Amino acid sequence: MHHPQEPPSGIHPLLAGRFSPHRFDPSALVDDQALELLLEAARWTPSAGNSQPWGFFIARPGEPDHDRVLPHLAPSSARWATDASLLVVTLTRRYVDDTQQMYSEFADYDLGQAVAHMTVQAQAMGLAAHQFRAFDLEGLTKELDPNPGWSIVSMVAMGKAADSPSELRDRRSVAHLRSAPWSPTE
Ligand SMILES: Cc1cc2nc3c(=O)[nH]c(=O)nc-3n(C[C@H](O)[C@H](O)[C@H](O)COP(=O)(O)O)c2cc1C
């Protein structure tokens, strides 16, 4: 089922070179200008009906907001995310205010795409990104208290990678991508 391999030549270097580091350089900085560009990359992402259902909570080491986020990391992510130059909490607007009415059927889809664009922009700027779910969702939601209708979805640690891609970065084959939805479950 798994096919360990390198991305083939022909894949754009920004995509082929991307990986999720497990170590960040603690001395690196993401300055205001770099942060602005990362958020611009998200801003120009397409979304269903141009609904733009995304929002981001930003925290950098030394800022008071960093201390609000750190206690909610799980031990597994705290090991590397603490040294990242930037922590991004991603939020999506699933519902209209405090109703059960969907704001957008594609809210999570659109947020994921915005984060993808942000990670490619980061890569172009010499920064790496590690997206993660290993945090206390309930605790962080209480701490950040987003408006009704908004949900925290994920976090992203960004900074200078201080390790290399693992040799076990396996991926399913292209043939599997095309056949899996119609094949018997493995
Ligand atoms: C939504 C999402 C949640 C993730 N959660 C975690 C996590 O909690 N801990 C972790 O170490 N990596 C997490 N990852 C990173 C993936 O494990 C990683 O992208 C995958 O193994 C492929 O490796 P690569 O990004 O280096 O290609 C997450 C990635 C995504 C997109």
The ligand as a MOL file (V3000), in Angstrom:
LIG
                    3D

  0  0  0     0  0            999 V3000
M  V30 BEGIN CTAB
M  V30 COUNTS 31 33 0 0 0
M  V30 BEGIN ATOM
M  V30 1 C -4.6440 18.6410 9.6490 0
M  V30 2 C -3.2810 18.1150 10.0030 0
M  V30 3 C -3.0310 17.6810 11.3000 0
M  V30 4 C -1.7640 17.2160 11.6550 0
M  V30 5 N -1.5270 16.8820 12.9650 0
M  V30 6 C -0.2680 16.5540 13.3390 0
M  V30 7 C 0.0390 16.3380 14.7130 0
M  V30 8 O -0.8070 16.4460 15.5930 0
M  V30 9 N 1.3140 15.9790 15.0460 0
M  V30 10 C 2.2890 15.8780 14.0820 0
M  V30 11 O 3.4350 15.5830 14.4280 0
M  V30 12 N 2.0350 16.1140 12.7750 0
M  V30 13 C 0.7920 16.4510 12.3800 0
M  V30 14 N 0.5250 16.7080 11.0560 0
M  V30 15 C 1.6050 16.6010 10.0590 0
M  V30 16 C 1.4790 15.3100 9.2600 0
M  V30 17 O 1.7490 14.1940 10.0880 0
M  V30 18 C 2.4390 15.3720 8.0600 0
M  V30 19 O 2.0380 16.3970 7.1860 0
M  V30 20 C 2.4660 14.0390 7.2860 0
M  V30 21 O 3.0010 13.0280 8.0850 0
M  V30 22 C 3.2700 14.1250 6.0020 0
M  V30 23 O 4.5630 14.5680 6.2670 0
M  V30 24 P 5.1760 15.8210 5.5010 0
M  V30 25 O 4.3140 17.0290 5.8090 0
M  V30 26 O 6.5800 15.9800 6.0360 0
M  V30 27 O 5.1400 15.5050 4.0300 0
M  V30 28 C -0.7370 17.1580 10.6720 0
M  V30 29 C -0.9990 17.5810 9.3660 0
M  V30 30 C -2.2470 18.0660 9.0220 0
M  V30 31 C -2.4810 18.5470 7.6090 0
M  V30 END ATOM
M  V30 BEGIN BOND
M  V30 1 1 1 2
M  V30 2 1 2 3
M  V30 3 2 2 30
M  V30 4 2 3 4
M  V30 5 1 4 5
M  V30 6 1 4 28
M  V30 7 2 5 6
M  V30 8 1 6 7
M  V30 9 1 6 13
M  V30 10 2 7 8
M  V30 11 1 7 9
M  V30 12 1 9 10
M  V30 13 2 10 11
M  V30 14 1 10 12
M  V30 15 2 12 13
M  V30 16 1 13 14
M  V30 17 1 14 15
M  V30 18 1 14 28
M  V30 19 1 15 16
M  V30 20 1 16 17
M  V30 21 1 16 18
M  V30 22 1 18 19
M  V30 23 1 18 20
M  V30 24 1 20 21
M  V30 25 1 20 22
M  V30 26 1 22 23
M  V30 27 1 23 24
M  V30 28 2 24 25
M  V30 29 1 24 26
M  V30 30 1 24 27
M  V30 31 2 28 29
M  V30 32 1 29 30
M  V30 33 1 30 31
M  V30 END BOND
M  V30 END CTAB
M  END
